[in-house]
Amino acid sequence: MEKQTFTQLKEKLFNLLNQGALKRGKFVLSSGKESNYYLDGRIITLSPQGAYLVANIILEMLKGEVPDAIGGPTLGADPITGAIAAVSYINKHPVNTFIVRKQAKEHGTQQQVEGPVLVKGSRVVLVDDVATSGKAILEAKQVLDRIGVVAEKAIVIVDRNQGAAENLAKAGLKLESIFKIADFGLG
Protein backbone atom coordinates (compact mmCIF):
# COMPACT_ATOMS: atom_id res chain seq x y z
CA MET A 1 0.00 0.00 0.00
CA GLU A 2 1.43 3.38 -0.98
CA LYS A 3 2.12 5.91 1.78
CA GLN A 4 -0.64 8.49 2.07
CA THR A 5 -0.31 11.98 3.50
CA PHE A 6 -1.99 12.95 6.75
CA THR A 7 -4.40 15.13 4.77
CA GLN A 8 -5.31 12.26 2.44
CA LEU A 9 -5.92 9.93 5.39
CA LYS A 10 -8.19 12.52 7.05
CA GLU A 11 -10.14 13.16 3.83
CA LYS A 12 -10.81 9.44 3.40
CA LEU A 13 -11.86 9.08 7.03
CA PHE A 14 -14.13 12.13 6.78
CA ASN A 15 -15.89 10.62 3.77
CA LEU A 16 -16.33 7.26 5.50
CA LEU A 17 -17.77 8.91 8.60
CA ASN A 18 -20.04 11.20 6.62
CA GLN A 19 -21.38 8.42 4.40
CA GLY A 20 -21.57 5.51 6.84
CA ALA A 21 -21.54 6.59 10.48
CA LEU A 22 -23.53 9.82 10.64
CA LYS A 23 -27.25 9.29 11.22
CA ARG A 24 -29.86 12.03 11.38
CA GLY A 25 -33.03 11.77 13.48
CA LYS A 26 -33.87 11.77 17.21
CA PHE A 27 -31.36 10.03 19.48
CA VAL A 28 -30.60 9.80 23.20
CA LEU A 29 -26.84 9.75 23.78
CA SER A 30 -24.96 7.82 26.47
CA SER A 31 -24.56 11.18 28.25
CA GLY A 32 -28.38 11.28 28.51
CA LYS A 33 -28.62 14.29 26.19
CA GLU A 34 -30.96 14.28 23.21
CA SER A 35 -29.56 14.94 19.77
CA ASN A 36 -30.81 15.34 16.20
CA TYR A 37 -27.86 13.28 14.94
CA TYR A 38 -25.85 10.27 16.01
CA LEU A 39 -22.33 9.38 15.00
CA ASP A 40 -21.74 5.63 15.33
CA GLY A 41 -17.96 5.48 15.22
CA ARG A 42 -17.87 1.69 15.50
CA ILE A 43 -19.36 1.36 12.02
CA ILE A 44 -16.08 2.87 10.84
CA THR A 45 -13.57 1.59 13.41
CA LEU A 46 -14.73 -1.99 12.89
CA SER A 47 -14.31 -1.78 9.11
CA PRO A 48 -10.93 -2.62 7.58
CA GLN A 49 -10.42 0.77 5.90
CA GLY A 50 -11.75 2.75 8.86
CA ALA A 51 -9.58 0.91 11.38
CA TYR A 52 -6.53 1.48 9.20
CA LEU A 53 -7.27 5.18 8.73
CA VAL A 54 -8.04 5.90 12.38
CA ALA A 55 -4.93 4.06 13.62
CA ASN A 56 -2.63 5.82 11.16
CA ILE A 57 -4.09 9.25 11.90
CA ILE A 58 -3.81 8.83 15.67
CA LEU A 59 -0.26 7.52 15.41
CA GLU A 60 0.60 10.50 13.18
CA MET A 61 -0.95 12.88 15.74
CA LEU A 62 1.33 11.31 18.37
CA LYS A 63 4.47 11.51 16.23
CA GLY A 64 7.35 12.63 18.44
CA GLU A 65 5.57 11.47 21.60
CA VAL A 66 6.29 8.06 22.99
CA PRO A 67 3.54 6.96 25.36
CA ASP A 68 4.01 3.72 27.24
CA ALA A 69 0.61 2.63 25.96
CA ILE A 70 -2.55 3.81 24.22
CA GLY A 71 -5.98 2.74 25.38
CA GLY A 72 -9.39 3.77 26.51
CA PRO A 73 -12.86 2.87 27.66
CA THR A 74 -14.62 -0.16 26.33
CA LEU A 75 -16.46 -0.28 23.83
CA GLY A 76 -15.49 2.79 21.80
CA ALA A 77 -11.76 2.28 22.24
CA ASP A 78 -11.72 -1.48 21.63
CA PRO A 79 -11.40 -1.50 17.83
CA ILE A 80 -9.24 1.64 17.85
CA THR A 81 -6.67 0.13 20.20
CA GLY A 82 -6.57 -3.14 18.27
CA ALA A 83 -5.90 -1.26 15.04
CA ILE A 84 -3.25 0.94 16.68
CA ALA A 85 -1.42 -2.11 18.04
CA ALA A 86 -1.33 -3.78 14.61
CA VAL A 87 -0.45 -0.66 12.59
CA SER A 88 2.24 0.45 15.06
CA TYR A 89 3.83 -3.00 14.80
CA ILE A 90 3.70 -2.97 11.00
CA ASN A 91 5.27 0.51 11.03
CA LYS A 92 8.12 -0.84 13.23
CA HIS A 93 7.20 1.46 16.14
CA PRO A 94 5.12 -0.92 18.26
CA VAL A 95 3.08 0.51 21.10
CA ASN A 96 1.17 -1.50 23.68
CA THR A 97 -2.54 -0.91 23.99
CA PHE A 98 -5.13 -1.48 26.70
CA ILE A 99 -8.85 -1.36 27.38
CA VAL A 100 -10.54 -0.13 30.54
CA ARG A 101 -13.62 -2.11 31.55
CA LYS A 102 -16.58 -0.38 33.19
CA GLN A 103 -16.12 -2.77 36.13
CA ALA A 104 -13.45 -5.23 37.16
CA LYS A 105 -14.09 -8.81 36.04
CA GLU A 106 -15.57 -10.97 38.78
CA HIS A 107 -13.63 -14.03 37.60
CA GLY A 108 -10.15 -14.96 36.43
CA THR A 109 -7.62 -12.23 37.17
CA GLN A 110 -10.38 -9.74 38.10
CA GLN A 111 -8.78 -7.05 35.95
CA GLN A 112 -10.39 -3.74 35.13
CA VAL A 113 -7.56 -2.74 32.78
CA GLU A 114 -6.98 -5.35 30.09
CA GLY A 115 -3.84 -5.69 28.00
CA PRO A 116 -0.10 -5.78 28.67
CA VAL A 117 0.44 -4.77 32.31
CA LEU A 118 0.72 -1.06 32.97
CA VAL A 119 3.14 -0.30 35.78
CA LYS A 120 2.81 2.57 38.21
CA GLY A 121 4.14 5.73 36.58
CA SER A 122 3.36 4.58 33.01
CA ARG A 123 2.37 7.48 30.73
CA VAL A 124 -0.55 6.72 28.47
CA VAL A 125 -2.82 8.37 25.92
CA LEU A 126 -6.55 7.69 26.02
CA VAL A 127 -8.62 7.21 22.85
CA ASP A 128 -12.33 6.92 22.10
CA ASP A 129 -14.53 7.25 19.05
CA VAL A 130 -16.81 10.16 20.00
CA ALA A 131 -16.74 12.63 22.90
CA THR A 132 -19.87 14.41 24.12
CA SER A 133 -19.46 15.09 27.84
CA GLY A 134 -16.24 13.06 28.12
CA LYS A 135 -17.76 10.83 30.81
CA ALA A 136 -16.38 7.51 29.52
CA ILE A 137 -12.87 8.96 29.17
CA LEU A 138 -13.07 10.50 32.66
CA GLU A 139 -14.13 7.18 34.14
CA ALA A 140 -11.22 5.43 32.39
CA LYS A 141 -8.81 8.07 33.74
CA GLN A 142 -10.12 7.55 37.28
CA VAL A 143 -9.40 3.81 37.02
CA LEU A 144 -5.88 4.57 35.76
CA ASP A 145 -5.32 7.15 38.51
CA ARG A 146 -6.09 4.48 41.13
CA ILE A 147 -3.27 2.26 39.79
CA GLY A 148 -0.81 5.14 39.40
CA VAL A 149 -0.91 5.36 35.59
CA VAL A 150 -0.61 8.89 34.18
CA ALA A 151 -3.00 10.04 31.45
CA GLU A 152 -2.71 13.68 30.33
CA LYS A 153 -4.07 13.47 26.78
CA ALA A 154 -7.11 11.99 25.08
CA ILE A 155 -7.73 11.71 21.34
CA VAL A 156 -11.15 11.09 19.84
CA ILE A 157 -12.31 10.73 16.27
CA VAL A 158 -15.07 13.32 16.69
CA ASP A 159 -15.60 15.93 19.40
CA ARG A 160 -19.29 16.87 19.55
CA ASN A 161 -18.30 20.19 21.21
CA GLN A 162 -20.72 19.63 24.07
CA GLY A 163 -18.44 20.03 27.07
CA ALA A 164 -15.99 17.13 26.82
CA ALA A 165 -12.90 19.33 26.35
CA GLU A 166 -13.79 21.45 29.37
CA ASN A 167 -14.73 18.47 31.56
CA LEU A 168 -11.53 16.63 30.66
CA ALA A 169 -9.40 19.75 31.22
CA LYS A 170 -10.70 19.95 34.81
CA ALA A 171 -9.35 16.41 35.30
CA GLY A 172 -5.95 17.30 33.80
CA LEU A 173 -6.61 15.78 30.35
CA LYS A 174 -6.09 17.67 27.11
CA LEU A 175 -8.62 16.62 24.47
CA GLU A 176 -7.59 16.46 20.83
CA SER A 177 -9.86 15.34 18.04
CA ILE A 178 -9.44 14.30 14.44
CA PHE A 179 -12.66 16.16 13.63
CA LYS A 180 -15.09 18.52 15.34
CA ILE A 181 -18.79 18.00 14.70
CA ALA A 182 -18.88 21.41 12.99
CA ASP A 183 -16.68 19.87 10.25
CA PHE A 184 -19.82 17.92 9.27
CA GLY A 185 -22.03 21.02 9.28
CA LEU A 186 -23.61 20.09 12.63
CA GLY A 187 -23.41 21.31 16.17
C-alpha positions as CSV (number, residue, x, y, z in Angstrom):
1,M,0.0,0.0,0.0
2,E,1.4,3.4,-1.0
3,K,2.1,5.9,1.8
4,Q,-0.6,8.5,2.1
5,T,-0.3,12.0,3.5
6,F,-2.0,13.0,6.8
7,T,-4.4,15.1,4.8
8,Q,-5.3,12.3,2.4
9,L,-5.9,9.9,5.4
10,K,-8.2,12.5,7.1
11,E,-10.1,13.2,3.8
12,K,-10.8,9.4,3.4
13,L,-11.9,9.1,7.0
14,F,-14.1,12.1,6.8
15,N,-15.9,10.6,3.8
16,L,-16.3,7.3,5.5
17,L,-17.8,8.9,8.6
18,N,-20.0,11.2,6.6
19,Q,-21.4,8.4,4.4
20,G,-21.6,5.5,6.8
21,A,-21.5,6.6,10.5
22,L,-23.5,9.8,10.6
23,K,-27.2,9.3,11.2
24,R,-29.9,12.0,11.4
25,G,-33.0,11.8,13.5
26,K,-33.9,11.8,17.2
27,F,-31.4,10.0,19.5
28,V,-30.6,9.8,23.2
29,L,-26.8,9.8,23.8
30,S,-25.0,7.8,26.5
31,S,-24.6,11.2,28.2
32,G,-28.4,11.3,28.5
33,K,-28.6,14.3,26.2
34,E,-31.0,14.3,23.2
35,S,-29.6,14.9,19.8
36,N,-30.8,15.3,16.2
37,Y,-27.9,13.3,14.9
38,Y,-25.9,10.3,16.0
39,L,-22.3,9.4,15.0
40,D,-21.7,5.6,15.3
41,G,-18.0,5.5,15.2
42,R,-17.9,1.7,15.5
43,I,-19.4,1.4,12.0
44,I,-16.1,2.9,10.8
45,T,-13.6,1.6,13.4
46,L,-14.7,-2.0,12.9
47,S,-14.3,-1.8,9.1
48,P,-10.9,-2.6,7.6
49,Q,-10.4,0.8,5.9
50,G,-11.8,2.8,8.9
51,A,-9.6,0.9,11.4
52,Y,-6.5,1.5,9.2
53,L,-7.3,5.2,8.7
54,V,-8.0,5.9,12.4
55,A,-4.9,4.1,13.6
56,N,-2.6,5.8,11.2
57,I,-4.1,9.2,11.9
58,I,-3.8,8.8,15.7
59,L,-0.3,7.5,15.4
60,E,0.6,10.5,13.2
61,M,-1.0,12.9,15.7
62,L,1.3,11.3,18.4
63,K,4.5,11.5,16.2
64,G,7.3,12.6,18.4
65,E,5.6,11.5,21.6
66,V,6.3,8.1,23.0
67,P,3.5,7.0,25.4
68,D,4.0,3.7,27.2
69,A,0.6,2.6,26.0
70,I,-2.6,3.8,24.2
71,G,-6.0,2.7,25.4
72,G,-9.4,3.8,26.5
73,P,-12.9,2.9,27.7
74,T,-14.6,-0.2,26.3
75,L,-16.5,-0.3,23.8
76,G,-15.5,2.8,21.8
77,A,-11.8,2.3,22.2
78,D,-11.7,-1.5,21.6
79,P,-11.4,-1.5,17.8
80,I,-9.2,1.6,17.9
81,T,-6.7,0.1,20.2
82,G,-6.6,-3.1,18.3
83,A,-5.9,-1.3,15.0
84,I,-3.3,0.9,16.7
85,A,-1.4,-2.1,18.0
86,A,-1.3,-3.8,14.6
87,V,-0.4,-0.7,12.6
88,S,2.2,0.4,15.1
89,Y,3.8,-3.0,14.8
90,I,3.7,-3.0,11.0
91,N,5.3,0.5,11.0
92,K,8.1,-0.8,13.2
93,H,7.2,1.5,16.1
94,P,5.1,-0.9,18.3
95,V,3.1,0.5,21.1
96,N,1.2,-1.5,23.7
97,T,-2.5,-0.9,24.0
98,F,-5.1,-1.5,26.7
99,I,-8.9,-1.4,27.4
100,V,-10.5,-0.1,30.5
101,R,-13.6,-2.1,31.6
102,K,-16.6,-0.4,33.2
103,Q,-16.1,-2.8,36.1
104,A,-13.4,-5.2,37.2
105,K,-14.1,-8.8,36.0
106,E,-15.6,-11.0,38.8
107,H,-13.6,-14.0,37.6
108,G,-10.2,-15.0,36.4
109,T,-7.6,-12.2,37.2
110,Q,-10.4,-9.7,38.1
111,Q,-8.8,-7.1,35.9
112,Q,-10.4,-3.7,35.1
113,V,-7.6,-2.7,32.8
114,E,-7.0,-5.4,30.1
115,G,-3.8,-5.7,28.0
116,P,-0.1,-5.8,28.7
117,V,0.4,-4.8,32.3
118,L,0.7,-1.1,33.0
119,V,3.1,-0.3,35.8
120,K,2.8,2.6,38.2
121,G,4.1,5.7,36.6
122,S,3.4,4.6,33.0
123,R,2.4,7.5,30.7
124,V,-0.6,6.7,28.5
125,V,-2.8,8.4,25.9
126,L,-6.5,7.7,26.0
127,V,-8.6,7.2,22.9
128,D,-12.3,6.9,22.1
129,D,-14.5,7.2,19.0
130,V,-16.8,10.2,20.0
131,A,-16.7,12.6,22.9
132,T,-19.9,14.4,24.1
133,S,-19.5,15.1,27.8
134,G,-16.2,13.1,28.1
135,K,-17.8,10.8,30.8
136,A,-16.4,7.5,29.5
137,I,-12.9,9.0,29.2
138,L,-13.1,10.5,32.7
139,E,-14.1,7.2,34.1
140,A,-11.2,5.4,32.4
141,K,-8.8,8.1,33.7
142,Q,-10.1,7.6,37.3
143,V,-9.4,3.8,37.0
144,L,-5.9,4.6,35.8
145,D,-5.3,7.1,38.5
146,R,-6.1,4.5,41.1
147,I,-3.3,2.3,39.8
148,G,-0.8,5.1,39.4
149,V,-0.9,5.4,35.6
150,V,-0.6,8.9,34.2
151,A,-3.0,10.0,31.5
152,E,-2.7,13.7,30.3
153,K,-4.1,13.5,26.8
154,A,-7.1,12.0,25.1
155,I,-7.7,11.7,21.3
156,V,-11.2,11.1,19.8
157,I,-12.3,10.7,16.3
158,V,-15.1,13.3,16.7
159,D,-15.6,15.9,19.4
160,R,-19.3,16.9,19.5
161,N,-18.3,20.2,21.2
162,Q,-20.7,19.6,24.1
163,G,-18.4,20.0,27.1
164,A,-16.0,17.1,26.8
165,A,-12.9,19.3,26.3
166,E,-13.8,21.4,29.4
167,N,-14.7,18.5,31.6
168,L,-11.5,16.6,30.7
169,A,-9.4,19.8,31.2
170,K,-10.7,19.9,34.8
171,A,-9.4,16.4,35.3
172,G,-6.0,17.3,33.8
173,L,-6.6,15.8,30.4
174,K,-6.1,17.7,27.1
175,L,-8.6,16.6,24.5
176,E,-7.6,16.5,20.8
177,S,-9.9,15.3,18.0
178,I,-9.4,14.3,14.4
179,F,-12.7,16.2,13.6
180,K,-15.1,18.5,15.3
181,I,-18.8,18.0,14.7
182,A,-18.9,21.4,13.0
183,D,-16.7,19.9,10.2
184,F,-19.8,17.9,9.3
185,G,-22.0,21.0,9.3
186,L,-23.6,20.1,12.6
187,G,-23.4,21.3,16.2
